[in-house]
Amino acid sequence: MLDFPAELTTERLHLRRWRPSDAADHRGLWAERDHRAVHRIDADGRPTLEEMRGWLVENPLGAAPGLGLLAIELRATGEFIGYCGLTVGNATFEEPEIAYELAARARGHGYATEAARAVVEAARRTGRRRLWAGVREWNAASFRVLEKVGFERSGRVDGDPERGASVWMTRSLDQPLA
């Protein structure tokens, strides 16, 4: 199996490895998350900016060989807008999860779909056969993105009365995106 690339470029986006300077933007994503999301800034203000910077220095997101959550920036301006990539999460190395998150200001412009397309194609080129995605039942926007890049509901649903059930979607990588 080939390694997942450290960089991807699309018409409008540059997906790249994280830098310590991304810590404030990454923390901003956590602060914007829906109250039902698993990881958020807590009532004590944690994780702090320094903690997040430490994570990016000590164990950059996406540093695992063959996987990677890549920071997304707009090619035209270099502005950080989110991340997209592959993670083990609740899946496996051979059949990882696709994960993505955009800043509120970047939603509704097709960026998540564009980034997800690039990641799906890159995953296919590694020799993987399938990807997974766990989506909270209330996250209609993520369902739309995944459907646009060929994911289908797997039939697996994990209940969580506090945050909403996770609906598992899957995509075969046998064929390239249309």
C-alpha positions as CSV (number, residue, x, y, z in Angstrom):
1,M,0.0,0.0,0.0
2,L,1.3,3.4,-1.0
3,D,1.5,6.3,1.5
4,F,-1.2,8.9,1.6
5,P,0.3,12.1,0.2
6,A,1.5,15.0,2.4
7,E,0.0,17.5,0.0
8,L,-2.9,17.7,-2.4
9,T,-3.9,20.5,-4.7
10,T,-7.2,21.2,-6.3
11,E,-8.5,24.0,-8.4
12,R,-9.2,26.3,-5.4
13,L,-7.5,24.5,-2.5
14,H,-4.2,23.5,-1.1
15,L,-4.2,20.6,1.4
16,R,-1.0,20.4,3.4
17,R,0.7,19.2,6.5
18,W,-0.1,21.2,9.7
19,R,2.2,23.9,11.0
20,P,2.5,25.2,14.6
21,S,1.2,28.5,13.3
22,D,-2.2,26.8,12.5
23,A,-2.9,26.3,16.2
24,A,-5.1,29.4,16.5
25,D,-7.2,28.5,13.4
26,H,-7.5,24.9,14.6
27,R,-8.7,26.1,18.0
28,G,-11.2,28.3,16.2
29,L,-12.7,25.3,14.6
30,W,-13.2,23.7,18.0
31,A,-14.8,26.8,19.4
32,E,-17.3,26.9,16.5
33,R,-18.4,23.3,16.8
34,D,-22.0,22.3,17.5
35,H,-22.6,21.8,21.2
36,R,-23.3,18.1,20.4
37,A,-19.8,17.6,19.0
38,V,-17.4,15.4,20.8
39,H,-14.4,17.7,20.9
40,R,-15.0,21.3,21.8
41,I,-13.4,24.0,23.9
42,D,-14.6,23.2,27.4
43,A,-15.9,25.6,30.1
44,D,-12.4,26.0,31.5
45,G,-11.1,27.1,28.0
46,R,-9.3,23.9,27.3
47,P,-7.6,22.9,25.2
48,T,-5.7,26.2,25.3
49,L,-3.9,27.7,22.3
50,E,-0.6,26.6,23.8
51,E,-1.8,23.0,24.2
52,M,-3.0,22.9,20.6
53,R,0.3,24.4,19.4
54,G,2.1,21.7,21.4
55,W,0.0,19.0,19.7
56,L,1.0,20.4,16.3
57,V,4.7,20.4,17.2
58,E,4.9,17.1,19.1
59,N,2.5,15.0,17.0
60,P,1.3,16.9,14.0
61,L,-2.2,15.9,12.9
62,G,-1.8,13.6,10.0
63,A,1.8,12.6,10.8
64,A,1.0,8.9,10.9
65,P,2.5,7.1,7.8
66,G,-0.2,6.3,5.3
67,L,-2.8,8.5,6.9
68,G,-3.2,12.2,7.4
69,L,-5.6,15.0,8.3
70,L,-4.4,17.8,6.1
71,A,-4.9,21.5,6.7
72,I,-6.9,23.2,4.0
73,E,-6.1,26.6,2.7
74,L,-7.4,28.7,-0.2
75,R,-4.9,28.7,-3.0
76,A,-5.7,32.3,-3.9
77,T,-5.1,33.8,-0.5
78,G,-3.4,31.1,1.7
79,E,-6.2,31.5,4.2
80,F,-6.7,28.5,6.5
81,I,-10.3,27.2,6.2
82,G,-10.3,23.7,7.8
83,Y,-9.0,20.2,7.3
84,C,-9.7,17.0,5.4
85,G,-8.0,13.6,5.3
86,L,-7.8,10.1,6.5
87,T,-7.8,8.8,10.1
88,V,-8.2,5.5,11.8
89,G,-10.8,6.9,14.2
90,N,-13.3,4.1,14.6
91,A,-12.2,2.3,11.4
92,T,-8.9,0.6,10.5
93,F,-5.6,1.6,8.7
94,E,-6.6,-0.5,5.7
95,E,-10.1,1.0,5.6
96,P,-9.8,4.4,7.3
97,E,-12.3,7.1,7.9
98,I,-12.5,10.3,5.9
99,A,-12.8,13.3,8.2
100,Y,-13.3,17.0,7.4
101,E,-14.2,20.2,9.1
102,L,-14.5,23.7,7.7
103,A,-14.6,27.1,9.5
104,A,-18.1,28.6,9.4
105,R,-17.0,31.4,7.1
106,A,-15.9,28.8,4.5
107,R,-19.1,26.7,4.5
108,G,-21.5,26.7,1.6
109,H,-18.9,27.2,-1.2
110,G,-18.3,23.6,-2.1
111,Y,-14.9,23.5,-0.4
112,A,-15.6,20.4,1.7
113,T,-16.8,18.5,-1.4
114,E,-13.7,19.6,-3.4
115,A,-11.3,18.6,-0.6
116,A,-13.2,15.3,0.0
117,R,-12.9,14.5,-3.7
118,A,-9.2,15.0,-3.6
119,V,-8.8,12.8,-0.5
120,V,-11.0,10.0,-1.9
121,E,-8.9,9.9,-5.1
122,A,-5.6,10.0,-3.2
123,A,-6.9,7.1,-0.9
124,R,-7.8,5.1,-4.0
125,R,-4.3,5.6,-5.4
126,T,-2.8,4.2,-2.2
127,G,-4.4,0.8,-3.0
128,R,-7.1,0.9,-0.4
129,R,-10.4,-0.7,-1.3
130,R,-12.9,1.2,0.9
131,L,-13.4,4.2,3.1
132,W,-15.7,4.9,6.0
133,A,-17.3,8.0,7.4
134,G,-19.2,8.4,10.7
135,V,-21.7,11.2,10.6
136,R,-23.9,12.5,13.4
137,E,-27.5,12.1,12.4
138,W,-28.1,15.8,12.7
139,N,-25.3,16.8,10.4
140,A,-27.2,17.2,7.0
141,A,-24.3,19.2,5.4
142,S,-21.8,16.3,6.0
143,F,-24.3,13.8,4.5
144,R,-24.6,16.0,1.4
145,V,-20.8,16.2,1.0
146,L,-20.4,12.4,1.4
147,E,-23.1,11.6,-1.0
148,K,-21.6,13.9,-3.7
149,V,-18.3,11.9,-3.5
150,G,-20.0,8.5,-3.7
151,F,-20.6,7.4,-0.1
152,E,-23.6,5.3,0.8
153,R,-25.2,4.4,4.1
154,S,-23.8,1.1,5.4
155,G,-26.7,0.3,7.6
156,R,-24.6,0.7,10.8
157,V,-25.8,3.2,13.3
158,D,-24.2,3.7,16.7
159,G,-26.5,5.3,19.3
160,D,-25.5,8.2,21.5
161,P,-28.5,9.8,23.2
162,E,-26.5,12.9,24.3
163,R,-24.8,13.8,21.0
164,G,-27.0,12.0,18.4
165,A,-26.5,8.7,16.7
166,S,-23.5,8.2,14.3
167,V,-24.6,7.0,10.9
168,W,-21.9,5.0,9.1
169,M,-21.3,5.5,5.5
170,T,-18.9,3.7,3.2
171,R,-17.4,4.1,-0.3
172,S,-15.8,1.5,-2.4
173,L,-12.6,2.7,-4.0
174,D,-12.7,0.3,-6.9
175,Q,-13.7,3.0,-9.4
176,P,-12.4,6.6,-9.6
177,L,-14.8,9.5,-9.0
178,A,-17.0,10.3,-12.0
